[in-house]
Amino acid sequence: MQVIFKSRQSDSAALREESLQRVRFALRRIKTVVLRAQVMFTDINGPRGGVDKHCLLAVKTDKSGSVVISSLASNWRSALDQSLERMVRNLNRTIHRQQRKGRRQARPAMEVQ
């Protein structure tokens, strides 16, 4: 699984390492399905503060295509954690649906006498 990090923040070196660890940890159980994960951070209104930390998490999977999750929070860690939580829940649900769909077999019709 390839993890790509993008940010224009001044403290992006520390943010990068923590983000890469968090993404790898959160997606560890489904890493065989995930081909690439991309994390992008932007500060919407600059240094003014508030709920303005935007995290965009895009994941490309082998069967389900791409899934993009976005979240806003007051700090980087919360924004990333919210995005990761939603991403894992979404991917688990998708994987579960695909497994159930593959298991269904046609039942023989009842014979009418």
C-alpha positions in Angstrom: 0.0 0.0 0.0 1.4 3.3 -1.1 0.7 6.4 1.2 1.1 9.9 -0.3 1.1 13.0 1.9 0.4 16.6 0.7 0.4 19.7 2.8 1.5 23.3 2.6 1.7 23.8 6.4 4.9 25.0 8.1 4.9 22.1 10.5 4.3 19.5 7.8 7.4 17.3 8.6 6.0 16.2 12.0 2.5 16.1 10.6 3.7 13.9 7.8 5.2 11.3 10.0 2.3 11.1 12.3 -0.2 11.0 9.4 1.6 8.2 7.6 1.7 6.1 10.8 -2.0 6.7 11.5 -3.0 5.9 8.0 -1.0 2.7 7.9 -2.3 1.7 11.3 -6.0 2.4 10.5 -5.9 0.6 7.1 -3.7 -2.4 8.3 -6.5 -4.9 8.2 -7.7 -4.0 4.7 -4.3 -3.2 3.2 -4.6 -6.0 0.7 -7.6 -4.2 -0.9 -6.1 -0.7 -0.7 -3.6 0.1 -3.5 -2.9 3.8 -2.7 -4.0 6.3 0.0 -3.5 10.0 -0.3 -3.8 12.4 2.6 -4.1 16.2 1.9 -4.3 18.9 4.5 -5.3 22.5 4.0 -5.9 25.3 6.5 -9.0 27.0 5.2 -8.7 30.5 6.8 -5.0 30.5 7.6 -3.7 31.4 11.1 -7.0 32.8 12.4 -8.0 29.5 14.1 -11.4 27.9 14.6 -12.8 24.8 12.9 -10.7 25.3 9.7 -8.4 22.3 9.4 -9.5 20.4 6.3 -8.4 16.8 5.7 -9.1 15.0 2.4 -8.4 11.3 2.4 -8.5 9.6 -1.0 -8.1 5.8 -1.3 -7.9 3.8 -4.5 -8.9 0.1 -4.1 -8.5 -2.8 -6.4 -12.2 -3.6 -6.9 -14.2 -0.7 -5.5 -12.5 2.1 -7.4 -11.8 5.3 -5.5 -13.3 6.5 -2.2 -12.8 10.1 -1.1 -13.6 11.3 2.5 -13.3 14.9 3.7 -13.6 16.3 7.2 -13.2 19.6 9.1 -11.9 20.0 12.6 -10.1 22.4 14.9 -6.8 20.5 14.8 -5.0 18.3 12.3 -5.2 15.1 14.4 -8.9 15.3 14.8 -9.5 16.0 11.1 -7.3 13.0 10.2 -8.9 10.7 12.8 -12.4 11.6 11.6 -11.5 11.0 8.0 -9.8 7.7 8.8 -12.7 6.5 10.9 -15.2 7.2 8.2 -12.9 5.7 5.5 -12.4 2.4 7.4 -16.2 2.1 8.1 -17.0 2.8 4.4 -14.4 0.3 3.1 -15.4 -2.4 5.5 -19.0 -2.1 4.5 -18.1 -2.2 0.8 -15.9 -5.3 1.3 -18.6 -7.0 3.3 -21.2 -6.3 0.6 -18.9 -7.8 -2.1 -18.3 -10.9 0.0 -22.0 -11.4 0.6 -22.8 -10.8 -3.1 -20.2 -13.5 -4.1 -21.6 -16.1 -1.7 -25.1 -16.0 -2.9 -26.1 -19.0 -4.9 -29.2 -19.7 -6.9 -31.6 -21.9 -4.9 -33.3 -24.6 -6.9 -36.9 -23.9 -7.6 -39.5 -25.9 -5.7 -41.1 -28.5 -7.8 -44.9 -28.2 -8.2 -46.8 -31.4 -8.3 
